[in-house]
Amino acid sequence: MPKQTLTEMVASLREDRLGRLATFLLVSTALLSGCAAVPGHPPWGSRVDFTPGWNKLGRSAVAALKDPLTWGPAAGALAFSFGDLDREVSDWAREEQPLFGDEADRTGDWLLGSISGLYLGSAVLADSGNGSAWQSSKARGLGLGLSTNLAAGGITYGLKETVQRSRPDASDRQSFPSGHSSLAAANAVLFADNLNSLPLSPPNRIILAGAGYGLAWGTAWSRIEAGKHYPSDVLAGLALGHFVARVLQHGLLSDSQNITTLDLQMDRDLLLVSLRYDY
């Protein structure tokens, strides 16, 4: 059998497995969640506020920086920048291609599309209330997702133009940071957060969120195997995408729907005071 035919066959089988995985995850999310609302949870998208104020965004940025999925990859990118480790790992991955083979470049595109699709699918499945409020809540929620992707992509592009690092394959000077990685991480965060608005059990929610993050990290690794990025590039992209998503998720959520109620119940011999906080 000719080598090209064999290569195409292997690529087809690999993509078929990945396709089944993404389809399985999306269908599993739909089946496990159904269409019911989450008790005690506000309609998805209803709390999005696009005028949060700088103070709230600042607090959100501090919280995002403290998140291990932000500072962990950032620290890894810094560690790879010392010595020749960055280039050595890049050269090894390009030569061996242990996970994705010759189709690493195309697989990276596919993985990014998959995690983005999972986010959109979960956004559609998430309960946004009933009646006319449904359209407003859904539009706000999708607007948050769009803003997150635009912010992550815009900051990534600005850094690429500023740093001007050559790619491992010398195709251009857009290596740092990885755009695939930043967008994949941002959509993984969005997907995981959407799962909180679906009636899933905690174990199912953890499994699906973990699968989403796995797709994001798989996207990052594929870019190393494809010779498009160094390890520090993709780690910086993962940190950036996660940071931006966390800042906007927390910063653009309004507290106006957080309701605190004080109830008084009186009887002949008893005064009952109860404080209830709905969130």
N, C-alpha and C positions, 0 to 999 in steps of 0.2 A: 504494500500500500504506500503511495507517495507520502512524503513527510508533511506536505501542506495539508493533505486530506486528513491525516491523523491529527494534526494540530487543530484544524477546524472542528473535528469531532470532539476532542478533549474540551475545547472552548465551549462548544454547544452543550456538552454534558455539565460543565461547571456552571454556565449561566442558567441551565435548566434547574439545577439544584438551588441556586440562589433565588430564582424566580419562585420556586415552590416554597422556599423559606419565607419570603416577603408576603406571598399570598396567604400562607398559613398564619402568619402573625396578624395580618389585617383581618382575616376571617375569624380568627380566634378572639380578637378584640371585639368584633361585632357580636359574636355568639355569646361570649362571656358577659358582655355588658347589656345586651338587649336594647330596649328603648326607654327604660325606666329612669326616673330622676333619682339622684342620690339624696336620701333623707337628710334634711338640715343643711344642705349645700345650696348656695344661691345659683340661679341659672348661669350656665357657662357664658362668659362674655359680659354679663350684666355689670360687673364691678370694674370694667376697664375705664380708666379716666385718662385722657390724653393731655390733661393740664395738671400734673401732680405737684409742681413746684420743685425748686432746686433742692430744698432741704430733704424732701423725701427721696429724690433721686440720689442725693449724696449718701443717705443712710443705706439705701439699697446697694450702692456701689461698695460700701464698706462691708456689708453682709456678703456680697458676691465674692469679694476678694478673700474672705475667710473660708469660703467653700472649698473643700479638698479637691473638687473637680476643676477648680480654677487654679489654685496655687500649686497643686501637684504636677500637672503637665507643664506649668510655667517653670517650676523648679527643674523638671526634667530637661526642658529646652535649654536652660542655663547650664546644666551639667554637661550636656552634649556639646556645648559651644567651646569647652576647654579642650585643648589638645587636638588630636586627630580622630577622636572617637566618632564624631559626626560623619566624616567622610568615610571612615572605615566601615561603619555599619551600612551606610548608603551603598558603597561599592559591593559589599557582600550581598545585600538584598537585591540589587540590580542583577548580579551575576547568578545567584542561586534561585531567586524568585520562588521561595518555598511554599507560598500559599496560593497565589493567583496566576503564576506562570506568565506566558507571553501575553495574556489578556489582562494584565494588571491595570493598564490605563483605562480600558473600557469597563472593567469591573468597578473601578473607582467611581466612574460616572453613574453606573447602575446602582451602586450602594448608596450614593448620595441621593439619587432619585427615589430609592426605596424608603429611606428614613423620612424624606420630605413627604412622600406619599402616605406614610403611616401617620405623620402629623396631620395632614389634611383629612385623612379618613377619620381619625379620632375627633377632629374638630367638627366634622359632620355628625358623628354619632353622639357627641356630648349634648346633654339636654340644655336647651336655652330658653325654656319656659314655653308658654302658649300664647296664642293670639298675636296681636301687633307687637308685643314686646319681644317675640321670638326673633323677628327680623333685626331689630335694633341690637339685641344681645349678640346674635350671631355675627353681625357686621362688626361690632366692637371687638369680639374675640378674634375674628379673622384679621382685623386691622392690627391687633397686637402682634399676631404672627407675621404679618407682612412687614411691620415696622422692625421687628427683630431681625428678619432676614436682610432687610435693606441696611440696617445699621451694621450688622456683622459684615456684610459684603462691602459696604462703603469703607469701613475702617480698615478692613483687610486690603482693599485696593489702595488706599492711601499709604499704608505701610509698605506695600510692594513698590510703589512709585518712589518712596523716600529711601528705602534700604537698597534697592537695586541689586539684590544678590543673584548671582548666576545659578541657574538650575544645575543639578548634577549632570544632566545630558547636554548642557550648554545650549539649549534651544532658545532661551531668552534670559532676561534678568528680572524675573518675577517670582523668585523662589520663596522669599520670606515675606509673610507667613503663608501657609497653605490655605487657599480659599475653599477647597473641597472640605478640609478639616473643620474650618470655622463654621461653615454653613451646616455641615453634618452635625456638629456638636450643638449648635443653636436649635436645630430641629429636633434633636434627641431630647433636649430639655423641654421644648414645647410639647412633644409627644408625651413625655413622662408626666408633665403637669396636667395635661388633658385627661390622663387616666384617673386623676382624682375626681373628675366630674362624671365618671362612669361608675355604675353600680357593680364594681368588681370587689372580690375578696382581697384582703391584703396580700396573700401569697401570689395570686394571679397578677395583681398590680405590680408587684416586685419583679416577677418573671418577665412581663411584657416591657416594663421600663428598662430592665437589664438588657433585653434583646435589642431595644432601640439604641442604647448606648453602645452595645456590641457592634451594631451596624456603623455607628459613627467612628469607632476606633478601627473597624475594618476598612472604612473609607480612607482613614489616615495612613494605615499601613500600605494599602494598595498604591498610594502615591509615592511611597518610598521604593517599592518594587518596580514601579514604572519609570523610575529615574527622574521624576519631576520634582522631588523634594528631598531634603535631608531630614533626619529624625527631628532636629530642633525646629525645623519649619512646621512640621505637622503637629508637634507638641504645642508650639506657640499658637497654632491655629485652633487646636482643641480648647486651650485655655481661653483664648479670645472669644470664641463662639459661646462657650459656657458662661463667661463673664457677662457678655452683652445680653444674653437671654435672661440671666438671673436679674440683672439690673432692671431691665424693662418689665419683666414679669412682676417683680415686687414693687417697682416704682410706679407703674401705671395701673395698679389695682387700687381702687378707691376704698376708703374705709366708711363711706357714707351709708353703706348697707349693713354695717355692724351695729346691731341694735341691742342696747342694754335696757332691760325693763325691771322696774321695782314693783313688786306685788305685795299688797297688804291684805291679810285675811283676819277678820276679827270674830271672836266668839265671846261668850260670856266670861270665860276664865282664861282666854288665850289670845295673844296677838302674834300672828305668824308673819314674819317678814322674809320674803325671798327675793334674791337678786338673780336675774337670768341674763346671760350674754349669748346672743345668737350671732354666728359668724358664717 
